[in-house]
Amino acid sequence: MTLTQTRTTIPEEAKKEGLLAVMIGRAVNAARVAGAAVARASRAVQGVVTQLGWAVIAAAVMSLGAGYLWGWLELIALGWGLAVLVAVASVWLIGRGAGSITLLLPSPRVVVGEPAEARLIAANPGRRRFGGVQLELPVGQRIVERVLPGLPRGGEFDEQFAIPTERRGIVAVGPARTVRADPIGFMRREFVWSQTAELHVHPRTIPIAALSTGFIRDLEGSPTRDLTASDIAFHALREYVPGDDRRFIHWRSSAKTGTFMVRQFEETRRSRLMIVLDLDPGAYADKVEFELAVSAAASVGARAIRDARTVSFVVSGRVRGSDSPRNAMRELPTVSRDRLLDALCVVETDTDAAMLPDVARAAAESLAGVSLAFLVTGTARGIAPLRSAATRMPPGVDTIAVQCSPEGEASARTISGVTIFGIGYLEDLRGMLARSASVA
């Protein structure tokens, strides 16, 4: 072979190898696309065919296979009959069955026991008439079912559905969906029309007297040893230095000394109100007692937020094994009344919850400047945990313990410096706080 022939053969072989590599790459890409399409189709079919439908399809395949294998005409006829049934059932899935469906929640928050409703509006903006499609709306643990009537062009279907609010919590409403299914139940196709809306069912609260009256006396804040250039509590005079605010120059002293003198202040900090809600299930005789405790704590917290006080709402944390003592408490948001009540919607007793004295100690160590503390619990464990929790508070903190016993007699007593309110109704708490404030 000459040198020219060799130069000609090498490019041709390389060209063939490159073409083969391109073809293989295209084949691999086509296989991937086909596999993805098959996977999507498989997921779509799995979401449409019911268990009964799969059983019928399997019976049709086995009947046809056995019939053609052994020549049994009866099995062949049975197999084709089942196949025809499946094919006819799939016709019922054609079309979406509605123009547009909107889910509205007029109020995202209600108080336990108040009526609440969700509103569904189905409209037909198209030219063709639709109707007869099944509508499903999950509401909490149940599903509301309706059949949409036939709607002409421009027609609307507007209906309201009651939402259960017998108990505090968060009720999921939706998504609204329409269902197309054959009469036998081989096929079922769902169309989702809306997002899931949440209804917060708040605990019941009552208005109570302002907590600053009779309990917290440092309305402008309590002075500290930290010095500042601008505040309320006057501390002393000092010489002026560049950067000081000229508004605080004391002119009389400056005239006497011949040097500019400025006022210096003690930094004041507002007192903090703390509410501790016990989540230990052993502290409550039943669920009704716990709900009363939640409502009592929520009423105090809501009033403190309304008074624009610095408030911390603490619940029992979960403690397991060698967890840090700081995990014995958990704070709920108090930036607004709604945020606090939203968080209380999902608060429940927990068998792993820390004991009330441990919660009080963790809260006292984590929260500075507390001047008034409310300890809210049940009656199952008696008074001993309340006294123990009160001793974990820093000196100078007024502690009010609230024991909840539904329909029990109201009582107020002081034991070892701890004021203990026994309430059977929320109104008892309001009356006791009002009397304590007037006495103080």
FENHU-V308845 format. One record per residue. N is the residue number from 0. OMEGA is omega as a letter, one per 40 degrees, with the letter a starting at -180 (999 if undefined). D_FIRST is the distance of its C-alpha to the first C-alpha in whole Angstrom. Layout:
((N;OMEGA;D_FIRST) (N;OMEGA;D_FIRST))
This chain:
((0;a;0) (1;a;4) (2;i;7) (3;a;8) (4;i;6) (5;i;7) (6;a;10) (7;a;11) (8;a;10) (9;i;12) (10;a;15) (11;i;15) (12;i;16) (13;a;18) (14;i;20) (15;i;20) (16;i;22) (17;i;24) (18;i;25) (19;i;26) (20;i;28) (21;a;30) (22;i;31) (23;i;32) (24;i;34) (25;i;36) (26;i;36) (27;i;38) (28;i;40) (29;i;41) (30;i;42) (31;i;44) (32;i;46) (33;i;47) (34;i;48) (35;i;50) (36;i;52) (37;i;52) (38;i;54) (39;i;56) (40;i;57) (41;i;58) (42;i;60) (43;a;62) (44;i;62) (45;i;64) (46;a;66) (47;a;67) (48;i;68) (49;i;71) (50;i;71) (51;i;73) (52;i;70) (53;i;67) (54;i;70) (55;i;70) (56;i;66) (57;i;66) (58;i;68) (59;i;67) (60;a;63) (61;i;65) (62;i;67) (63;i;64) (64;a;62) (65;a;64) (66;i;66) (67;a;62) (68;a;62) (69;i;65) (70;i;66) (71;a;69) (72;i;70) (73;i;72) (74;i;70) (75;i;68) (76;i;71) (77;a;71) (78;i;68) (79;i;68) (80;i;71) (81;i;70) (82;i;67) (83;i;69) (84;i;72) (85;i;69) (86;i;67) (87;i;71) (88;a;72) (89;i;69) (90;a;70) (91;a;73) (92;a;70) (93;i;70) (94;i;71) (95;i;72) (96;i;76) (97;i;77) (98;i;77) (99;i;78) (100;a;80) (101;i;81) (102;a;82) (103;i;85) (104;a;87) (105;a;90) (106;a;91) (107;a;89) (108;i;91) (109;i;95) (110;a;97) (111;a;97) (112;i;100) (113;i;99) (114;i;98) (115;a;94) (116;i;92) (117;a;89) (118;i;88) (119;i;86) (120;i;85) (121;a;83) (122;i;82) (123;i;81) (124;a;79) (125;a;77) (126;a;78) (127;i;78) (128;i;81) (129;a;80) (130;a;82) (131;a;83) (132;a;80) (133;i;81) (134;i;81) (135;i;81) (136;i;82) (137;i;82) (138;a;85) (139;a;85) (140;a;85) (141;a;86) (142;i;84) (143;a;86) (144;i;85) (145;i;86) (146;a;85) (147;i;85) (148;i;87) (149;a;85) (150;i;85) (151;i;85) (152;a;83) (153;a;84) (154;a;86) (155;i;87) (156;a;87) (157;a;89) (158;i;90) (159;a;91) (160;i;91) (161;i;93) (162;a;91) (163;i;93) (164;a;95) (165;a;97) (166;i;95) (167;i;94) (168;i;90) (169;a;87) (170;i;86) (171;a;83) (172;a;83) (173;e;80) (174;i;78) (175;a;79) (176;i;77) (177;a;77) (178;i;76) (179;a;75) (180;i;75) (181;a;76) (182;a;79) (183;i;78) (184;i;76) (185;a;72) (186;i;71) (187;a;72) (188;a;71) (189;i;72) (190;a;72) (191;a;73) (192;a;75) (193;i;76) (194;i;76) (195;i;78) (196;a;81) (197;i;84) (198;i;87) (199;i;89) (200;a;92) (201;i;94) (202;i;97) (203;i;101) (204;i;102) (205;i;106) (206;i;107) (207;a;109) (208;i;110) (209;a;109) (210;a;108) (211;a;109) (212;i;112) (213;a;114) (214;a;111) (215;a;109) (216;a;111) (217;a;109) (218;i;108) (219;a;107) (220;i;105) (221;a;106) (222;i;106) (223;i;103) (224;i;103) (225;a;100) (226;a;101) (227;a;100) (228;a;101) (229;i;102) (230;a;103) (231;a;107) (232;a;108) (233;a;110) (234;a;109) (235;i;110) (236;i;110) (237;a;108) (238;i;107) (239;i;105) (240;a;101) (241;a;99) (242;i;97) (243;i;100) (244;a;101) (245;i;104) (246;a;106) (247;i;107) (248;i;108) (249;a;112) (250;a;114) (251;i;117) (252;i;116) (253;i;114) (254;a;117) (255;a;119) (256;a;116) (257;i;115) (258;i;111) (259;i;109) (260;i;110) (261;i;107) (262;i;108) (263;a;106) (264;i;105) (265;a;105) (266;i;102) (267;i;103) (268;a;101) (269;i;101) (270;a;102) (271;i;100) (272;a;101) (273;i;99) (274;i;99) (275;i;98) (276;a;97) (277;i;97) (278;i;94) (279;a;95) (280;i;96) (281;i;99) (282;a;101) (283;i;101) (284;i;103) (285;a;101) (286;i;99) (287;i;102) (288;i;103) (289;i;100) (290;i;99) (291;i;103) (292;i;101) (293;i;98) (294;i;101) (295;i;103) (296;i;100) (297;i;99) (298;i;102) (299;a;103) (300;i;99) (301;i;99) (302;i;103) (303;i;101) (304;i;98) (305;i;101) (306;a;103) (307;i;100) (308;i;100) (309;a;98) (310;i;97) (311;i;95) (312;a;94) (313;i;93) (314;a;93) (315;i;92) (316;i;88) (317;a;87) (318;i;87) (319;i;85) (320;a;85) (321;i;85) (322;i;84) (323;i;86) (324;i;89) (325;i;88) (326;i;86) (327;a;90) (328;i;90) (329;a;88) (330;i;89) (331;a;89) (332;i;89) (333;i;92) (334;i;91) (335;i;92) (336;a;95) (337;i;92) (338;i;89) (339;a;92) (340;i;93) (341;i;89) (342;i;88) (343;i;92) (344;a;90) (345;i;88) (346;i;90) (347;i;91) (348;a;92) (349;a;90) (350;i;91) (351;a;89) (352;i;91) (353;i;92) (354;a;96) (355;i;98) (356;i;99) (357;i;96) (358;a;95) (359;i;98) (360;i;97) (361;i;93) (362;i;94) (363;i;97) (364;a;95) (365;a;92) (366;a;94) (367;i;96) (368;i;100) (369;i;101) (370;i;104) (371;a;105) (372;i;103) (373;i;103) (374;a;103) (375;a;102) (376;i;102) (377;a;104) (378;a;107) (379;a;105) (380;i;105) (381;a;108) (382;a;109) (383;i;108) (384;i;104) (385;i;106) (386;i;108) (387;i;105) (388;a;103) (389;i;105) (390;i;106) (391;a;102) (392;i;103) (393;i;103) (394;i;107) (395;i;108) (396;i;106) (397;a;109) (398;i;107) (399;i;108) (400;a;107) (401;i;107) (402;a;107) (403;i;107) (404;a;108) (405;i;108) (406;i;112) (407;a;113) (408;i;116) (409;a;116) (410;i;116) (411;a;116) (412;i;117) (413;a;116) (414;i;115) (415;i;114) (416;a;114) (417;i;111) (418;a;113) (419;i;112) (420;i;112) (421;a;112) (422;i;111) (423;i;111) (424;i;110) (425;a;108) (426;i;111) (427;i;113) (428;i;110) (429;a;111) (430;a;115) (431;i;115) (432;i;112) (433;i;115) (434;i;118) (435;i;116) (436;a;115) (437;i;119) (438;i;120) (439;999;118))
